[in-house]
Amino acid sequence: MKCKASGIGALIVRFRQESGLTQADLSKDLSYSSPQFVSNWERGIARPPMKALLKLAKKRKFPVKEMRDVLVKEYRDKVDSILKLT
């Protein structure tokens, strides 16, 4: 299935799928009670807390530099939009 997510959500989807994990697997790894948390992150409905991203980096070798780049780009795009720079 092709991912339609963007930003950090797309990175989570790609990482999860490449790792052969389900949303339930990932939510369990992160000590969440429901895979809905991961689903919401992947669809851009909610942002994953930094604590969860750091746990992914340590436990599952989530690509930290790529995560940083995506988060910085998302933040820069949001600021640019607010300031009408784009």
Stockholm file with secondary structure:
# STOCKHOLM 1.0

chainA/1-86         MKCKASGIGALIVRFRQESGLTQADLSKDLSYSSPQFVSNWERGIARPPMKALLKLAKKRKFPVKEMRDVLVKEYRDKVDSILKLT
#=GR chainA/1-86 SS CCCCCCHHHHHHHHHHHHTTCCHHHHHHHTTCSCTHHHHHHHTTSSCCCHHHHHHHHHHHCCCHHHHHHHHHHHHHHHHHHHTTCC
#=GC SS_cons        CCCCCCHHHHHHHHHHHHTTCCHHHHHHHTTCSCTHHHHHHHTTSSCCCHHHHHHHHHHHCCCHHHHHHHHHHHHHHHHHHHTTCC
//
